[in-house]
């Protein structure tokens, strides 16, 4: 059973950066225990159950490396952002039907950004010695400490309600705005859905499975540095039994494929002239930049489920995606129709016909295609379990 505190953030970060999901190198350390079990063994159920009277501390570390072209050039630069969180969970109010309330508290947070191997920002809420500039993102990180959410869970561990969302949004959105890849990483890793996925562990099979059996789920996955998300088709396989973090675990291997986006849609916005104004209609065509298209991408990872603790005690998730975005010239046309309302039609740049109106000087630039490669590695690990008799009631 896990009972030790996590390694220092930068040690965890180093293992992430040199792990196979990002650098292609093997991590140092003791070799993995062998897989055991046979396909003829009895099927195994893997329910996710947060047990009353226990306090679980999970460590979440996520690293995002993004290769982006330098402005007005084709030269690529590497933007690196890492975030670490320590989260405590305690189950209370267990009803006879198995429903319960799971309380979460954010105990600590670490955040680091870099560009081309140069550290541009480093923050650790547990380090009271290191002094950092009080920037908008640092202010926001400080406010996250002590965040509390309460998840109402059904007997099947499905979240039916989340309390504390207003406080979460207030902490995230107060102060000056933040932008860029760091802002997107923070938004991706600190939100209701991220914590809900961690709590529900919905990737676990809903029925008993045999060794070697596979199952599939569809879920959204962040695919580009602008924070956009796409659907991915995941395949999980019960690979066998393996000793992990002091527990005999069922190891689940998974891969995923990105699902192609749906056909482009045309949005039309209709407005009516205000009283006293002309009754002429103006149809305005406004170009809309297309979303990034995934040229190639991969998702893979492993999860270890402990029957003793009735939870997945570690999940390692590696993702790489290359997206292509074509930025075109904004187009607009107008025409007048007597007696009609004002209408604005929004169209995609790729589907827009040539603009018959000559472009102003200096704006008739050809479309530019930008390819962006993003690599993400996330590790969610149970680092401590405390058992106690007196559980505080809310």
C-alpha positions in Angstrom: 0.0 0.0 0.0 1.4 3.4 -0.8 2.5 5.2 2.3 5.3 7.6 1.3 5.3 11.2 0.3 6.0 12.1 -3.4 9.4 12.9 -4.7 10.3 16.5 -5.1 8.6 18.2 -8.0 11.7 18.7 -10.1 12.7 15.0 -9.7 9.3 14.0 -10.9 9.5 16.5 -13.7 12.8 15.1 -14.8 11.4 11.5 -15.0 8.6 12.8 -17.1 10.8 14.7 -19.5 13.1 11.7 -20.1 10.2 9.2 -20.2 9.3 7.2 -23.3 6.3 9.4 -24.0 8.4 12.5 -24.6 12.1 11.8 -25.1 12.1 8.2 -26.2 14.6 7.2 -23.5 14.1 4.6 -20.8 13.6 5.8 -17.2 16.2 4.8 -14.7 15.2 2.8 -11.7 14.4 -0.8 -10.8 13.0 -3.0 -13.6 9.3 -3.6 -13.7 7.9 -6.7 -12.1 6.9 -9.4 -14.6 3.3 -9.8 -15.7 1.5 -12.9 -14.4 -1.8 -14.6 -15.0 -3.4 -16.7 -17.7 -6.2 -16.1 -20.2 -8.1 -19.1 -18.7 -8.2 -17.4 -15.2 -11.6 -16.4 -13.9 -12.9 -12.9 -15.0 -12.1 -10.0 -12.7 -14.3 -7.1 -11.7 -12.7 -3.7 -11.2 -15.1 -1.4 -9.4 -13.9 2.1 -8.3 -14.8 2.6 -4.7 -13.6 5.4 -2.4 -13.7 3.8 1.0 -15.0 5.7 4.1 -12.5 6.2 6.9 -9.6 6.6 4.5 -7.8 9.7 3.3 -6.2 9.3 -0.2 -3.5 11.7 -1.4 -2.9 11.7 -5.1 0.0 13.3 -7.0 -0.7 14.7 -10.5 2.2 15.8 -12.7 1.7 17.0 -16.3 4.3 18.2 -18.8 3.5 19.8 -22.1 6.1 20.4 -24.8 4.9 22.5 -27.8 6.9 23.2 -31.0 5.7 26.4 -32.5 7.0 28.6 -35.3 8.6 31.8 -34.2 6.5 34.8 -35.2 7.0 35.8 -38.9 9.5 33.0 -39.4 9.6 29.2 -40.1 12.0 28.6 -37.2 10.6 26.4 -34.5 10.9 27.1 -30.8 10.1 24.8 -27.9 7.7 25.9 -25.3 7.7 23.8 -22.1 5.1 24.0 -19.3 4.8 21.7 -16.3 2.2 21.6 -13.5 2.1 19.5 -10.4 -0.7 19.1 -7.9 -1.2 17.3 -4.7 -4.8 16.4 -4.0 -6.4 14.9 -0.9 -9.7 12.9 -1.1 -11.9 11.8 1.8 -15.2 9.9 1.5 -18.1 10.6 3.9 -21.8 10.2 4.2 -21.9 6.6 2.8 -25.6 5.7 2.3 -27.0 2.1 2.5 -27.2 2.1 -1.4 -23.5 2.8 -1.7 -23.8 6.5 -2.7 -21.4 8.8 -0.9 -19.8 12.2 -0.8 -16.1 12.6 -1.8 -14.3 15.7 -0.5 -11.3 17.0 -2.4 -8.7 19.5 -1.2 -5.9 21.0 -3.3 -2.9 20.8 -0.9 -0.1 22.1 -3.1 0.7 23.2 -6.6 3.9 23.6 -8.7 4.3 25.3 -12.0 7.2 25.9 -14.3 7.6 27.3 -17.8 10.5 27.4 -20.2 11.5 28.2 -23.7 14.3 26.5 -25.6 15.6 25.0 -22.4 15.6 28.3 -20.5 13.4 28.4 -17.4 11.2 31.5 -17.6 9.0 30.9 -14.5 9.2 28.6 -11.5 6.7 28.3 -8.6 6.3 25.9 -5.7 3.7 26.5 -3.1 5.7 24.2 -0.7 8.9 26.2 -1.0 8.7 29.2 1.3 12.3 30.2 0.7 12.3 30.7 -3.0 11.1 34.2 -3.9 9.3 34.6 -7.2 7.9 37.6 -9.0 4.2 38.2 -8.2 2.9 37.8 -11.8 -0.8 37.3 -12.7 -0.3 33.5 -13.1 1.6 33.3 -9.8 -1.3 35.2 -8.1 -3.7 32.7 -9.5 -1.7 29.7 -8.4 -1.5 31.0 -4.9 -5.2 31.3 -4.8 -5.7 27.7 -5.7 -4.1 26.4 -2.5 -6.9 25.2 -0.2 -9.5 24.8 -2.9 -12.2 22.4 -1.8 -14.7 20.5 -4.0 -17.3 17.9 -3.0 -18.4 15.2 -5.4 -21.7 13.5 -4.9 -21.2 9.9 -6.1 -23.8 7.3 -7.1 -23.4 3.7 -6.1 -21.6 3.1 -9.4 -19.1 5.9 -8.6 -20.7 8.3 -11.2 -20.5 12.0 -10.2 -24.1 13.3 -9.9 -23.2 16.8 -8.5 -20.2 18.9 -7.8 -20.2 21.5 -5.0 -17.7 24.3 -4.9 -17.5 25.2 -8.6 -18.2 28.8 -8.0 -15.2 29.0 -5.7 -13.1 27.3 -8.2 -14.1 29.7 -11.0 -13.5 32.7 -8.7 -10.0 31.5 -7.9 -9.2 30.8 -11.5 -10.7 34.0 -13.0 -9.8 36.7 -10.5 -7.1 39.2 -11.2 -5.4 40.1 -14.5 -5.9 37.8 -17.4 -3.2 35.3 -18.5 -2.6 34.0 -22.0 -0.5 31.7 -24.1 0.4 28.0 -23.6 0.8 28.3 -19.8 -2.8 29.6 -19.5 -4.0 26.7 -21.6 -2.1 24.1 -19.6 -3.6 25.6 -16.3 -7.1 25.6 -17.8 -6.7 21.9 -19.0 -5.4 20.6 -15.6 -7.4 22.7 -13.1 -11.1 22.4 -14.0 -14.1 20.5 -12.9 -13.9 17.9 -15.7 -10.3 17.0 -15.0 -11.0 16.3 -11.3 -14.3 14.5 -12.2 -12.4 12.2 -14.5 -9.9 11.4 -11.8 -12.7 10.6 -9.3 -14.9 8.5 -11.6 -12.2 6.4 -13.2 -14.7 5.7 -16.0 -12.1 3.8 -18.0 -12.4 0.8 -15.7 -14.5 -2.0 -17.2 -18.2 -2.0 -16.3 -18.2 -5.8 -16.3 -15.9 -8.6 -15.2 -13.1 -9.1 -17.8 -10.6 -11.9 -18.4 -6.9 -11.4 -19.0 -6.3 -10.3 -22.6 -9.8 -8.9 -23.0 -10.3 -5.4 -24.4 -13.0 -2.7 -24.2 -13.4 0.7 -25.8 -14.6 4.2 -24.8 -14.8 7.5 -26.5 -13.7 10.6 -24.7 -12.4 14.1 -25.4 -8.7 14.8 -25.5 -6.8 18.1 -25.7 -4.9 18.1 -29.0 -3.3 21.5 -29.5 -1.6 24.3 -27.6 -4.5 26.6 -28.1 -6.5 24.4 -25.7 -8.8 22.9 -28.4 -10.1 19.4 -27.8 -11.1 16.6 -30.1 -12.7 13.1 -29.6 -10.5 10.1 -29.3 -11.4 6.4 -29.5 -9.7 4.5 -26.6 -9.0 0.8 -26.5 -8.1 -0.7 -23.0 -6.7 -4.2 -22.5 -6.3 -6.2 -19.3 -2.6 -7.1 -19.8 -2.1 -9.2 -16.6 -1.2 -8.9 -13.0 1.8 -6.9 -11.9 3.3 -5.9 -8.5 3.2 -2.1 -8.5 3.6 0.4 -5.6 3.4 -2.4 -3.1 0.2 -3.9 -4.4 -0.7 -6.7 -6.7 -2.4 -4.8 -9.5 -4.3 -5.5 -12.7 -2.4 -3.6 -15.4 -4.4 -2.0 -18.1 -2.7 -1.0 -21.3 -4.4 1.5 -23.6 -4.0 3.2 -26.9 -6.2 5.7 -28.7 -6.9 7.1 -32.2 -8.2 10.6 -32.8 -11.6 10.6 -34.4 -11.9 12.8 -37.6 -13.8 16.1 -37.1 -17.3 16.4 -38.4 -18.2 18.3 -41.6 -17.9 22.1 -41.4 -21.0 24.0 -40.6 -22.2 27.4 -41.7 -23.5 29.7 -39.0 -25.9 32.5 -39.9 -26.7 35.4 -37.5 -29.8 37.5 -38.2 -30.3 40.9 -36.7 -33.2 43.4 -37.2 -32.7 47.1 -37.7 -33.4 49.3 -34.7 -36.5 51.5 -35.0 -35.9 54.7 -36.9 -33.0 53.4 -39.0 -33.0 52.4 -42.6 -34.9 49.3 -43.6 -32.1 48.2 -46.0 -30.6 44.8 -45.5 -26.8 44.4 -45.4 -25.6 40.8 -45.9 -22.1 40.7 -44.5 -19.8 37.7 -45.1 -17.3 37.3 -42.3 -14.4 34.8 -42.6 -13.9 32.4 -39.7 -10.5 30.8 -39.2 -10.8 27.0 -39.4 -9.9 24.9 -36.4 -6.7 23.0 -36.4 -6.7 19.7 -38.3 -4.8 16.7 -36.8 -2.3 15.4 -39.3 -1.0 12.7 -37.0 -1.3 11.8 -33.4 -0.9 9.1 -30.8 -2.1 8.3 -27.3 -0.8 5.5 -25.2 -0.4 4.6 -21.6 -0.9 2.3 -18.7 -3.1 2.1 -15.6 -2.7 -0.1 -12.5 -5.8 -1.1 -10.6 -5.5 -2.4 -7.0 -8.2 -4.8 -5.9 -7.0 -4.2 -2.3 -7.6 -0.4 -2.5 -10.5 -0.7 -5.1 -9.0 2.2 -7.1 -6.6 2.8 -10.0 -3.5 3.7 -8.0 -1.4 5.0 -10.9 -2.1 6.1 -14.5 0.5 7.2 -17.0 -0.8 9.0 -20.1 1.4 10.0 -23.1 0.1 11.9 -26.1 1.6 13.4 -29.2 -0.3 15.3 -31.9 0.7 17.4 -34.9 -1.9 19.8 -36.0 -2.0 22.0 -39.2 -3.8 25.3 -39.3 -4.3 27.4 -42.5 -4.6 31.1 -41.8 -6.3 32.9 -44.7 -7.2 36.4 -45.6 -10.3 37.8 -44.0 -13.1 38.2 -46.6 -16.2 40.4 -46.6 -18.9 41.4 -49.1 -22.0 43.5 -48.8 -25.2 43.9 -50.8 -28.5 45.8 -50.2 -32.0 44.4 -50.3 -34.9 46.7 -49.7 -37.3 45.8 -46.9 -35.3 43.0 -45.4 -33.6 42.6 -42.1 -29.8 42.8 -41.5 -28.1 39.4 -41.9 -24.6 38.3 -41.2 -23.3 35.0 -42.6 -20.2 33.5 -41.0 -18.2 31.1 -43.3 -15.0 29.2 -43.0 -12.0 30.6 -44.7 -11.3 27.4 -46.7 -14.8 27.4 -48.1 -15.1 31.1 -48.8 -15.1 32.1 -52.5 -12.6 34.8 -53.6 -13.4 38.2 -52.4 -14.3 40.4 -55.5 -13.3 43.5 -53.6 -9.6 44.4 -53.9 -7.8 44.1 -50.7 -6.3 47.2 -49.1 -2.6 47.6 -49.6 -0.5 45.4 -47.4 -3.4 42.9 -46.5 -3.4 40.7 -49.6 -1.0 38.1 -48.2 -1.3 34.5 -49.3 -2.6 31.9 -46.8 -0.1 30.6 -44.4 -0.1 27.0 -43.1 1.3 26.4 -39.6 2.1 23.0 -38.2 2.4 22.6 -34.5 3.6 19.5 -32.6 2.4 19.1 -29.0 3.6 16.3 -26.6 1.8 15.8 -23.3 2.7 13.4 -20.5 0.5 13.1 -17.4 1.1 10.9 -14.4 -1.6 10.4 -11.7 -0.2 8.4 -8.7 -1.6 7.5 -5.3 1.2 8.5 -2.9 -0.4 8.1 0.6 -3.3 6.4 2.2 -4.3 7.2 5.8 -6.8 5.2 7.8 -8.6 6.8 10.7 -11.7 6.2 12.8 -13.2 9.7 13.2 -14.1 11.1 9.8 -15.2 14.7 9.8 -18.7 15.3 8.6 -19.4 18.3 6.4 
